[in-house]
Amino acid sequence: VQLQASGGGLVQAGGSLRLSCAASGHSFSRYAIGWFRQAPGKGREVVAAIHRGGGTYYADSVKGRFTISRDNAKKMVYLQMNSLKPEDAAVYSCAAKDVIVTAPLPTRVDEYVYWGQGTQVTVSS
């Protein structure tokens, strides 16, 4: 599977953005998809993830503000980001891992296999 993230940009603190992750290839519905971010000088961290079955995970730092969703028919995963803070600024990337239905949702960076290029999110204070 190939992935491409888009939708980043410059937004004021308190504003919203919706990131999109477009996938190509077969059997998209088999994959868990994660959103990750990396700020300058920091390591990559998980933001949110969604299982093939629809279960979700959020990092504590974004709970209640970000929502991950998927549209298997369109091979798309979205990250709706509300109430953005300056500390949310980073390069956001999406990644995929083929999982069976009964497997737990991967939530670690090193669990994901297929990575797309990122999209820059800048939040002004």
Disulfide bonds with the S-S distance in Angstrom:
Cys21-Cys94 2.14
